[in-house]
């Protein structure tokens, strides 16, 4: 592992230079990677692994939209695309990339195929961390590992095709073969990670649930909505409110942060913007840190996990979810956003 200084704290990370793709291929040369699920993470990880020269098959239910999507992506029924049970039987590494709810539902289907020496792979620590709630308790004679790309499967694939990659965490829950470390790092490199940092299943799910509810999705939507509504309530048009709230952030400033950091972005804005940002970051910090502390406690106390399990198990969950998402889509702010995106210059 390479030692990298992260703001005064030294961490051990794995880079592509020290664990190149050729080494990953050698580690996994005798493995058949069965990707179970072709929804959020499945396509990106499976296609990247395939393009990187690994032996990959897909397990998915026939006559489903995701089965058809897999065919459209080039997977061949009976050759690289199979029903879930057959893929699990053929696979020596089973990448369990279904949603958390689907993992719970299909665990009894998958578990019989987890025979001695196989590897069970996750990209989220939920099922294992909350195993008393989910019932996902793996056999003792298999390896159980995790590679969690820090972004969506769509982003993972897009960056791979652009010659870049998403950073990923990795963890080992069970090392029955003594080879789990090499396998998890090889898979992390194979799916297209930028670099890999070590964690454990509990820390992965704790940080992930916090991030999704916080700055990655929940907090961002809440802050966007609050500023947009204040501008609209004070006479600003939808176009002006959306551009000043979302468009400038996502199209101009956030990319600068991604490239060079918040400090660089601050240094390259007007002095008026700098002064205002420096003055107001304190009040926003003081207002939101207690909310983040409350959120994190709800995560580590298991409240968020139980809410997810309870809601996902309701027969009308999908209908209710679609209604909530439709309300978000139909809100004035995101209708304005749709109009703004259509007006962006085309290359």
Rosetta blueprint (number, residue, H / E / L):
1 X L
2 X E
3 X E
4 X E
5 X E
6 X E
7 X L
8 X L
9 X E
10 X E
11 X E
12 X E
13 X E
14 X E
15 X E
16 X L
17 X L
18 X L
19 X L
20 X L
21 X H
22 X H
23 X H
24 X H
25 X H
26 X H
27 X H
28 X L
29 X L
30 X L
31 X L
32 X L
33 X E
34 X E
35 X E
36 X E
37 X L
38 X L
39 X L
40 X L
41 X L
42 X H
43 X H
44 X H
45 X H
46 X H
47 X H
48 X H
49 X H
50 X H
51 X H
52 X L
53 X L
54 X L
55 X L
56 X E
57 X E
58 X E
59 X E
60 X L
61 X L
62 X L
63 X L
64 X L
65 X H
66 X H
67 X H
68 X H
69 X H
70 X H
71 X H
72 X H
73 X L
74 X L
75 X L
76 X L
77 X E
78 X L
79 X L
80 X L
81 X E
82 X E
83 X L
84 X H
85 X H
86 X H
87 X H
88 X H
89 X H
90 X H
91 X L
92 X L
93 X E
94 X E
95 X E
96 X E
97 X L
98 X L
99 X L
100 X H
101 X H
102 X H
103 X H
104 X H
105 X H
106 X H
107 X H
108 X H
109 X H
110 X H
111 X H
112 X L
113 X L
114 X L
115 X L
116 X L
117 X L
118 X L
119 X E
120 X E
121 X E
122 X E
123 X L
124 X L
125 X L
126 X H
127 X H
128 X H
129 X H
130 X L
131 X H
132 X H
133 X H
134 X H
135 X L
136 X L
137 X L
138 X L
139 X L
140 X L
141 X L
142 X L
143 X E
144 X E
145 X E
146 X E
147 X E
148 X E
149 X E
150 X L
151 X L
152 X L
153 X H
154 X H
155 X H
156 X H
157 X H
158 X H
159 X H
160 X H
161 X H
162 X L
163 X L
164 X L
165 X L
166 X E
167 X E
168 X E
169 X E
170 X E
171 X E
172 X E
173 X E
174 X E
175 X L
176 X L
177 X L
178 X L
179 X L
180 X H
181 X H
182 X H
183 X H
184 X H
185 X H
186 X H
187 X H
188 X H
189 X H
190 X H
191 X L
192 X L
193 X E
194 X E
195 X E
196 X E
197 X E
198 X E
199 X L
200 X L
201 X H
202 X H
203 X H
204 X H
205 X H
206 X H
207 X H
208 X H
209 X H
210 X H
211 X H
212 X H
213 X H
214 X L
215 X L
216 X L
217 X L
218 X H
219 X H
220 X H
221 X H
222 X H
223 X H
224 X H
225 X H
226 X H
227 X H
228 X H
229 X H
230 X H
231 X H
232 X H
233 X H
234 X L
235 X L
236 X L
237 X L
238 X H
239 X H
240 X H
241 X H
242 X H
243 X H
244 X H
245 X H
246 X H
247 X H
248 X H
249 X H
250 X H
251 X H
252 X H
253 X H
254 X H
255 X H
256 X H
257 X H
258 X H
259 X H
260 X H
261 X L
262 X H
263 X H
264 X H
265 X H
266 X H
267 X H
268 X L
269 X L
270 X L
271 X H
272 X H
273 X H
274 X H
275 X H
276 X H
277 X H
278 X H
279 X H
280 X H
281 X H
282 X H
283 X H
284 X H
285 X H
286 X H
287 X H
288 X H
289 X H
290 X H
291 X H
292 X H
293 X H
294 X H
295 X H
296 X H
297 X H
298 X H
299 X H
300 X H
301 X L
302 X L
303 X H
304 X H
305 X H
306 X H
307 X H
308 X H
309 X H
310 X H
311 X H
312 X H
313 X L
314 X L
315 X L
316 X L
317 X H
318 X H
319 X H
320 X H
321 X H
322 X H
323 X H
324 X H
325 X H
326 X H
327 X H
328 X H
329 X H
330 X H
331 X L
332 X H
333 X H
334 X H
335 X H
336 X H
337 X H
338 X H
339 X H
340 X H
341 X H
342 X H
343 X L
344 X L
345 X L
346 X L
347 X L
